[in-house]
Amino acid sequence: MSDATRELLETARNVLFRCWTLGFVVLFIWFAAVLLLGDVILNVHGSMFGLSKHELDVIFYCGMGLWKLAVLACFFIPWLSIRMVLKKS
């Protein structure tokens, strides 16, 4: 592996790791907002869209699950594979 290729892979690895970390920070902020501001969110969005507490909880739960899947698939798995390639060479 050439030095330019190795440097490119190391840069991509660092960027993917930062994106993965930021994705989970966003997830934790979302989770904290739902826990701490659940009633405020329900008042705003419940009246706007006619949602019950259960419906809003299901929407948030599914959204957080999709977000976590996207972060893992788009950032963590490529980061891990690049890390394994760099470790092997």
Secondary structure, 3 states (H helix, E strand, C coil): CCHHHHHHHHHHHHHHHHHHHHHHHHHHHHHHHHHHCHHHHHHHHHHHHCCCHHHHHHHHHHHHHHHHHHHHHHHHHHHHHHHHHHHHC
